[in-house]
Amino acid sequence: MNTIRLTMAQALVRAMCAQKTELDGQIVPFFGGVWAIFGHGNVAGMGEALHAQRDDITTFRAHNEQGMVHAATAYAKAQRRRRAMACTTSIGPGALNMVTGAAVAHVNRLPVLLLPGDVFANRVPDPVLQQVEDFGDGTITANDAFRPVSRYFDRITRPEQLIPAFARAMAVLTDPAECGPATLALCQDVQAEAFDYPEHVFAERIHRPRRPAPDERELHDAAGIIRAARRPFVVVGGGVPYSGAGEQVAAFCAAHGIPAGETQAGKSALPAMLAMNMGGVGVSGTSAANTMAARADVVIAIGTRLQDFTTGSWGLFQNPDMRIVGLNVQAFDAMKHEAQPLLADARVGLAALDAHLGDWRAEGDWTGMAERARAEWLEISARCLAASSASAPPSGALPSDAQVIGAVRRAGTPADVVVCAAGGLPAELQKHWRADRPGGYHMEYGFSCMGYELAGALGVKMADPSREVIVMVGDGSYLMLNSEIATSVMLGFRLTIVVLDNHGYGCINRLQQACGGAPFNNLWKNSMHMHEFPDIDFAAHARSLGADAVKVSGLAALEEAVRQARDAARTTVIVIDTDPMPTTQDGGAWWDVAVPEISARPGVNQARAEYECKRNSQRIGN
């Protein structure tokens, strides 16, 4: 057997370079690059290895470890999980900063290879700088925090362990059902140890998406349930764009007269103009989608985790005889709430289901009801977004989130990608943003991680530099993680960033009051022990990071600034003050946020009574 003598880190990087994937008929590297912040735990081992292979794989410099994982995660999502990135850090705080990013990737089922440095395997210099010592277990290190947020975790304590560990990591990164973050904790002395690696470890390997076909019995049973339905409804989840099944779902709904609602992850898989596209479903959904979902007797859940925001905490589906058909590559998701599982790739499974249904269609009254509900919602949405209407802010008043979204939409083009993550904006965007092309709506709402927005947008832009990437972010998320603005400028990936400044955590302030609580510690003005109101100049801050920046007043000025940003040479940040209170009242479903059973506040007791009433509508399942 022919071998090559390499350090473990050199072998890892060379093996990464050998991984390829088929994308739109072309063979390209699976890894789109490596994000690295070097420290004593990885600079000598991984740093030397990455430098040696710099012509084969690009290493990007980031400014925050969590941010670089967000960028890698967003890149993988924008690439529909066909490609991924790796992230390497030193031990201790550098590694632990990646854990939140790992959780985002884990919840959203997205591939990212995490390579944190670890302690010395030989333990001779223990405790090393930044080492976390466990008094009762010598094998525990800070990197054990990655275990619950990794689909695969391994600690490399001998150089030859890399061979099976890397193979397993690649299996997870490329598997449609198991997909998620893989963590290889790299003991820093082992990174530098040499071993005679078999040449086959570095042979080119092409990863193609696996498309499992459905079991015939499950297919027969699922088709039978749908055929017996009078009011079927499709839920379009994130698995639809990952499978590339958007066109198939659109054709399926049109052929069988079935209305569809989109989850946050599934939005933009269907064209916004599709007659059977009711828009977002669930807590932040449209009145059209939620009206149909509430009455449906069969829900065809395609590629969705059926998260509480999608199901209205399982209070949305009001038909007592409702059944679920779960079309999913992951059995865990396909069988939720006693669903009839249809374990298969979305595209393959839908084609088989369509063939079994033949010319069957839903009742004409049901399809007609969907068309009317859609038309009514589009009128409501247009009023909410209008620049000059009864809903527009009066002179001198601050605009709402919806009105800002309307201005950005009017300044946009069909090819644009909007990126967002946490707070009140995702709700308004799911209701009102019209995505005309696949991938035009990029939302991280599985983990709803504040701080994902700016770093994630960088990953989206890196995945497809030809598309305009518009980030919409609240002041709270901006303050949590903004350092990758500097990275976007440094790397030349231009973004348009719209900062909505409502002077605090406006979304949680509204939720706090909706639960009967007093405004407390969310908006600046309601914070305790505040010595001075912080008048933050976000535009000046963004300029200090290298971006172009402007603060605008009014929706017309915002529209013009978004248009001008398209021609800018670098990332542009546009700041606008907004009203923290208004939200779109139409549409949406209940969300189970537990209200205290007893309280000295009458408002809380009233909210509790309403809460208990809503809980009576929940479906109890598994």
Buried (B, 14 or more C-beta within 10 A) or exposed (E): EEEBEBBBBBBBBBBBBBBBBBBEEEEBBBBBBBBBBBBBBBBBBBBBBBEBBEEBBBBBEBBBBBBBBBBBBBBBBBBBBBBBBBBBBBBBEBBBBBBBBBBBBBBBBBBBBBBBBBBBBEEEEEEBEBBBEEEEEEEBBBBBBBEEBBBBBBBBBEBBBBBEBBEBBBBBBBBBBBBBBBBBBBBBBBBBBEBEBEEEBBEEBEBEBEBEEBBEEBBEBBBEBBEEBEBBBBBBBBBBBBBBBBEBBBBBBEBBBBBBBBBBBBBBBBBBEBBBBBBBBBBBBBBBBBBBBBBBBBBBBBBBBBBBBBBBBBBBBEBEEBBBBBBBBBEEBBBBBEBBBBBBBBBBBBBBBBEBBEEBBBEEEBBEBBBEBBEBBBEBBEBBBBBEEEBBBEEEEBBBBBBBBBBBBBBBEEEBBBBBBBBBBBBBBBBBBBBBBBBBBBBBBBBBBBBBBBBBBBBBBBBBEEBBBBBBBBBBBBBBBBBBBBBBBBBEBBBBBBBBBBBBBBBBBBBBBBBBBEBEBBBBEBBEEEEEEEEBEBBEBBBEBBBBBBBBEBBEBBBBBBEBBBEEEBBBBBBBBBBBEBBBEBBBBBBBEEBBEEBEEEBBBEBBEBBEEBEEBBBEEE
